[in-house]
Amino acid sequence: MLYFLEGNMNLDGLIYLILAIMFGPAILLAIIGFVIREKNKKAAKVLFILATIYVIVSLGLCGSMMT
């Protein structure tokens, strides 16, 4: 019944998944912002702001779940 609780469990993959959820989309938004910065400065600024807000919120939510 509780087979998943027996023995040594390696949860490194779970930590990597949480870190990817925390920082992955923000890094992607920042990269897209740098790519389009020359053509459309206003859209790039919006993407940078969204990336910053995403990191702040994800560190609050996921960071509290990790502790």
N, C-alpha and C positions, 0 to 999 in steps of 0.2 A: 504494500500500500504506500509506504513512504520510502520508496526506493531511491528517489532523488535526494533524500537527505542523508543517505548512508555513504560512508567513505569520504575520501578527499575530493572536494569539489574545486574545480578551477573556474573561477568567474572572471577571468581576464577579458574574455570576449564581451561580457556584459558592460564592463567599464569602458572598453573601446567603443561600443555602440552608443553609450550615453555621451561620451566625449564627441563622437561624430554628430550626434543630434544637437549637441550644444554649439559646436563651432562650424560644422559643415556648411549649412546654408548661409551663415554670415560671411564665411570666406568666399563662397561662390558669388554672393552679392557684391562683395568688395572687388573681386576680380572683374566682374562684368562692369562695375563702375569705372575701374581703371581703363578698361578697353574702350568704353564709349565716352571717356572724359573729353577727348579732343573734339568729337562731333557735337555732343550735346551736354554742356556743363550742368544744366539744371537737372536733367535726368540722372546724371552721375552723382550729383549732390544728394538727390533723393535716395538713391541706392546706398550711398554711404551712411545716411541717417538710418535707413531701415536696417542695415547690417549692425550698426551700433545698438539700436533698440533691441534687435533680436538677441545680441550677446547679453545685454543687461537682463532681459527677461529670462533667457535660458539659464543664465548663471543663477538667477534667483530660484527658478523652479527646479531645474535638474540638480543644481548644487544642494538644495535642501533635501532632495530625495537621496542623494549620495551619502549624506551624513547620518 
